[in-house]
Amino acid sequence: MNSVSDPFLHHPELRDKISDPLKSFFRDFNALEVFKQWPELHWAIERLHSDDYRQASRRNALAEHDAGDLWIFAYGSLMWDPALVFADVRRARVSDHARRFILKETLGGRGTREAPGLMAALDKGHGCDGLIYKISSERVEAETENLWRREMIAPGYIPQFVDAQIDDTSVRALTFVADYEADTIQPDLHRDEQIECLVSGEGVLGTSMEYLENIVAQFSALGIIDEECLALLQDAKAATFQRL
């Protein structure tokens, strides 16, 4: 983050709430090497996207991006651990999409086959608040390669450009939306199943409950009230208490 300009200029309240990208678990992330460290996850290696697939996906997506700085819209874990060297971070809103907790995670990140976890995906909907990062033009190649190794680890998301609103300005931003062809995306997931996944899901990245708590914490710092996230967290904590 050693830059002449301050990437937290517009949101100094986030300075200690976004992880140093150079120290992130996801910096220079290599899924195959990580999975090899946990024998119980070896079954999932065959489900990972190949490097060739990721590179083709990245090239196809970036074909829509003109030379210059790149905006990346974050609605989940990228909000607190982007693992991206960014020039600016801003609060933003995507009006025609919604954050939906419909990704059932079993690959060992925040859940397993025995106890699936729950994560968010961006889907069509009434609107989604989040953060948006600006990647300087000279860093687009390196940072998007790192981003693809993380977000496109396995089926679940599709890279897509969307219109994001920053105050009174609209920008085109890259993000990752729900891939309905992936079996991890379950749009009809019942509330009881969501709660069960939040309560029991845990993996090498932590628990699914912590994932949701981190989203709510970032919103709190920004003064955003997301009723769905708050209600889901309240229900999950109530279910945890009942099991004590």
Secondary structure, DSSP 8 states (H G I E B T S, - for coil): ---SS-TTSS-GGGTTTS--GGG-TTTT--HHHHHHT-GGGGGGGGGS--HHHHHHHHHHHHTTS-SS-EEEEESSGGGT------SEEEEEEETTEEEEEEEEE-SSSS--SSS-EEEEEEEESS-EEEEEEEE-GGGHHHHHHHHHHHHTSSTTEEEEEEEEEETTEEEEEEEEEE-TTSTTB-TT--HHHHHHHHHH-EETTEEHHHHHHHHHHHHHHHT---HHHHHHHHHHHHHHHHH-
